[in-house]
Amino acid sequence: MRMHRKSHLDERLLSCGEILTIADLTDKNMKNAAAQKEELDYNKIFGNNNLVHLEIGCGKGKFICELAARRPDINFIAVEKISNVLIEAVERAMDEGLKNVHFINSAAEVLPRYLKEGSIDKIYLNFSNPLPKLGYAKQRLTHPRFLQEYRLFLKSGGVIVQKTDDGDFYKFSLESYEESGYEILEKCEDLHALNDSENIVTEHERKFADMGKNIYRIIAKS
Ligand SMILES: C[S@@+](CC[C@H](N)C(=O)[O-])C[C@H]1O[C@@H](n2cnc3c(N)ncnc32)[C@H](O)[C@@H]1O
């Protein structure tokens, strides 16, 4: 379903410039991104040297805003390629006065351009599109080509925390982590049965859980 472009989107994005890096979305080539560095200065953005965690595909930002409020000792970067969706996340963070979140309207493919080598301790992949159709595997955010790319900015020993409602995508991802040399620290096929009070329920997670679907979680170490 196509979403209507939000009114005054460009002006609204510009007015959030303090917590938003507006990326150039014209070239999504991974190799070019790594070659054309425009690294973010975390110290300047956050005003401290705290650890940095990253969410890729943050949608409307419920997860990252709740997590940032809960963990003021961590800096968060949240990335979303659809500006029309991202604006809700950025405006929410501004309204809540969060100082430890920064957003990039970027595709995962171009992140090495903005993120310093070895600068990220944790990556969250929440309900990334499973893209089940034949021929789309390379676009999945846990395809080996992405898992290799993440190593350009994920610290050695850093982790990826992935949640999904899709059993096939869960299996695909497990194989992909193993093939790419990540160590599986946790694989859980019914996260909500754990009653983990630290789990922050995302927009999609709420929807799928309410439909009675199992929520899967993988934690993989680089
Ligand atoms: C199914 S939604 C999940 C949103 C949110 N994480 C949640 O759990 O409610 C997946 C989001 O990832 C974004 N996305 C998909 N591929 C991406 C990519 N290559 N780079 C950045 N964002 C991407 C989509 O635009 C979409 O907003």
The ligand as a MOL file (V3000), in Angstrom:
LIG
                    3D

  0  0  0     0  0            999 V3000
M  V30 BEGIN CTAB
M  V30 COUNTS 27 29 0 0 0
M  V30 BEGIN ATOM
M  V30 1 C 8.6320 -3.8320 8.5470 0
M  V30 2 S 9.2650 -2.2610 8.9510 0 CHG=1
M  V30 3 C 9.6980 -2.4040 10.6820 0
M  V30 4 C 9.7530 -1.0610 11.3560 0
M  V30 5 C 10.1540 -1.0970 12.8380 0
M  V30 6 N 11.5270 -1.5270 12.9800 0
M  V30 7 C 9.2370 -1.9830 13.6550 0
M  V30 8 O 9.6920 -3.0380 14.1140 0
M  V30 9 O 8.0720 -1.6150 13.8250 0 CHG=-1
M  V30 10 C 10.8730 -2.2910 8.1800 0
M  V30 11 C 11.4590 -0.8940 8.0260 0
M  V30 12 O 12.7770 -1.0140 7.5250 0
M  V30 13 C 12.9890 -0.0360 6.5200 0
M  V30 14 N 14.0260 -0.5410 5.6000 0
M  V30 15 C 13.9110 -1.5710 4.7560 0
M  V30 16 N 15.0560 -1.7620 4.0640 0
M  V30 17 C 15.9240 -0.8000 4.5030 0
M  V30 18 C 17.2420 -0.4480 4.1570 0
M  V30 19 N 17.9170 -1.1230 3.2120 0
M  V30 20 N 17.8210 0.5910 4.7900 0
M  V30 21 C 17.1340 1.3000 5.7420 0
M  V30 22 N 15.8620 1.0230 6.0980 0
M  V30 23 C 15.2610 -0.0150 5.4900 0
M  V30 24 C 11.6340 0.1050 5.8570 0
M  V30 25 O 11.4960 1.3280 5.1760 0
M  V30 26 C 10.6830 -0.0520 7.0320 0
M  V30 27 O 10.3620 1.1970 7.6330 0
M  V30 END ATOM
M  V30 BEGIN BOND
M  V30 1 1 1 2
M  V30 2 1 2 3
M  V30 3 1 2 10
M  V30 4 1 3 4
M  V30 5 1 4 5
M  V30 6 1 5 6
M  V30 7 1 5 7
M  V30 8 2 7 8
M  V30 9 1 7 9
M  V30 10 1 10 11
M  V30 11 1 11 12
M  V30 12 1 11 26
M  V30 13 1 12 13
M  V30 14 1 13 14
M  V30 15 1 13 24
M  V30 16 1 14 15
M  V30 17 1 14 23
M  V30 18 2 15 16
M  V30 19 1 16 17
M  V30 20 1 17 18
M  V30 21 2 17 23
M  V30 22 1 18 19
M  V30 23 2 18 20
M  V30 24 1 20 21
M  V30 25 2 21 22
M  V30 26 1 22 23
M  V30 27 1 24 25
M  V30 28 1 24 26
M  V30 29 1 26 27
M  V30 END BOND
M  V30 END CTAB
M  END
